[in-house]
Amino acid sequence: MRVSVVIAAYNSEAYIAEAIESVLGQTIPPDEVIVIDDGSSDGTRAALDRFSDRIVAFTQTNSGQAVAVNKGLAMARGGLIGFCDADDLWTPRKLEMQLALLDRDGKFDAAFGKVQQFVSLDVPEAQRARLKPAVEIMPGELKQCMLIRRAALDRIDPFDETLPATFFIAWLGRAKQSGLKIAHVDDVVVRRRLHLGNGGRINTDAQNLQTLMALRKAIKAQRPPE
């Protein structure tokens, strides 16, 4: 079955090439890699152009990560879908391990794995202690850790574009309520880079509010109907 990988990128010049290489360099490579440049103002597009025909690159007006991911999904042709964040790294056997799991047991809709967090080498020494994770390796129910069957993805509503940074939290809550069957490989599948510009790090009141909204939607989705 064909595997499509979707990457949303915004001002990711520093890390996007390394992220793409980690996807293309899998022991079982994906069939297509779609990168949506969400209106970057730095050199992200130039970095994408260097990959030539190895990826599909599309630039849109800045609209937020959820819009970019949904756009990538609309373009994807694979029966299996994976995601990588523009500043993270897939471990080399991610697809191999997850494909084997899904091939062994057809009852599972999606495979996750562990995530290893690391502080990026370009973070100044004075800031490194603040970013150092309390736990380095943990189970990762993050979109970049997931390989999912397209049919299962299509059964659930698209990612909520009103939650640009935390849409996956709300989506996964809805998915589990809808009966999504998931399994985990017992290995690290993603190395999550911690740096000063992480979009997913909660460092503003607006992001805190957005996370609370996503959690409320996820909890509401998991409650039985009244």
N, C-alpha and C positions, 0 to 999 in steps of 0.2 A: 504494500500500500504506500502511495506517495506521501512524503512528509513535507509540509510547508512550515517555514519559520517566519514569524512576524516580529520585527523590531521597530519600535517607535523611538525617534531620536530628536532631541532639541538641544542645540548648542552643545553638542557632544564631541566636538573636534578632538578633545584630548584622549578619549577612550573608545570611540566607536569602531576604529579599525581593529583594535584588539578584541573587542566583543565579536565582531563579524568573523574574524579569523578563528575564534574559539568554536563558532558554529560550523564554519566550513571545514574545519579540521577534525571533525568527529570521525571515530573509527567506522561508523556507518553514516556517511554524510547525508544531509537532507536533500530533497529533490529541488527545492527552491527556497531562496531567502529573500524576503520582501522587507525593505527598509523604508519607512515613511519618515521623511524629514519634515518635522512640524514647524516649518517657517524659521529655521535657524538663521541667526545673524552672524555666526562665526564661520569657520571653515568646514563645517560638517558636510555640506554638499560636495565640496572638493574632495574630501576624504572618501565619500561614497563613490565618486566618479572613478577613483583609482582602481576600484574593483571591477570595472568594465562590465562584461556580460556574466560575471560570476554571481551577481545579485540583480534583483529588480529594485530600482530606487525611484521613489516618487516624492515630489515636494508639494506640500500644501500650505495654505495660509495658516499661521499659528492658531490652533484651535484646541489644544490640550491633548494630553496623552491618550485619553479614552477615545477621542475622535480619531486620532491617528491609528490606534490599534484596530478599531472597527473598520477603518478604511483598508488596512492591510488584510483583515479577514475577508473583506468583500473581494479582494483581488486574489486570495489564496485558492489554489486548485487541489491541494492535497486532502486525502482522507484522514490524515493525522495532522494535528496542529501543535506547534511548539512556540514558545515566546522567549525572547532574550531581551533584557534591558540593555540600553546602549552603553552603560558603564559597568556591566557585570560580565562574568566569564562562565561559559559552560565547561565542565570537566570533559576530557576527551571521550569518555565512554558513556556520556549521558544518554544519547539516543540508543546506543547498543543495549544498555541495561533496561531502559524503559520499553523499547520495542519487544525485547524478549519477554518481559513481564506481561505485556498486553497480548502477545502471541500465545503465551501459555494458557491464559485464562480469558476467554472472550466475555466473561460477565463484567469485567472492569471497563469503565468508560475512560478513566484517566489514570495516569501514573505520576506520582510525585517522587521526591527524594530529599536528601538532606542538603542543607545550605551551610557553607562555610563563610563567615564574615571576616573581612580583612581590611585594615586601614591602608589606603592607597599610598604608595611611596612618595607621591608628590605633595602630601600633606605636610606642612611645616612641623618641625619637631615640637614646638610649643603647643600645637593643636592636637597632636596625636593621642595624648592621654584622654582628652575629652571625647574622642571618637572611638576609642578602643572598646569593643563589645564586651559585655559582661559574660556572654557565652559565645564561644567561637563557632562551634558546630551544633546544629539543631535540626529537627525535622522542619522541612520547608514547604508549607502550603502557600507558596507564592506563585504568581503566574509564570515567572521565569523558570520555576522548578517543574512545571506541568507539561506533560505530553497528553493530549486529549483527542479522542475520536471526533472527527468533524460532525458526525451525525448527533453525538451527544451534545456538542457545543450548540448546534442549531436548535436543539429542543428547548433551550433556555433563552430568555431575552438577551439582546445584545448588552454589552458593557454600558453602564449608566454614564452618559456623557456629562451629567451635571456634577459628577464627582471626579474631576480630572486626575487627582493623585491617588485616590483610595477606592477607585471603582471595583477593583478585584475583590476587596473584602465583601462588599455588598453582593457582587455576582456569585461568589462562592457560597454565601449563605442561601441565596435563591436556588443555586444548583443542588446543594445538599437537600434542601426541602423538596426539590423536584425529583429526588431519588438518584442523584448522581452517585455512581459506585466508583470509589477511588481506592488505589493501593499505593504502597510506597516501596521503592527500592532501598535497601539498607546500605546506602553509600552516598557520598557527596556528589551531587549533580550540578551544583552551581556554586561559584565563588562570588559572593556579593561584596562589591567594592564600597567601602565607606570613605566619603570624601566631603569636602566643605560644601559642595553643591548638590548633594543627593536630593532628588525630587521627592523621595519617599520618606525622608527624615522629617520629623515633626518639629519645626522650629519657628512657627508663627501661629498667632491666634487663629488666623483663617484656616490653616491646615489642621489645627486641633479641632475646630468646629467641623470641618469636612470629615475627619476621621470619626467623630461622634455620630455624624449623620450616617456614615457608611455602616457603622456598627449597629445603629438603630434599625437600619433597613435589613441588615443581615439577621438580627434577632427576630424582627417582625416576620421575615420570610420563613423562619424555622418554627414559628408558632402554628399550632393546628388552627384551621378556620373555625370561627365562632358559630 
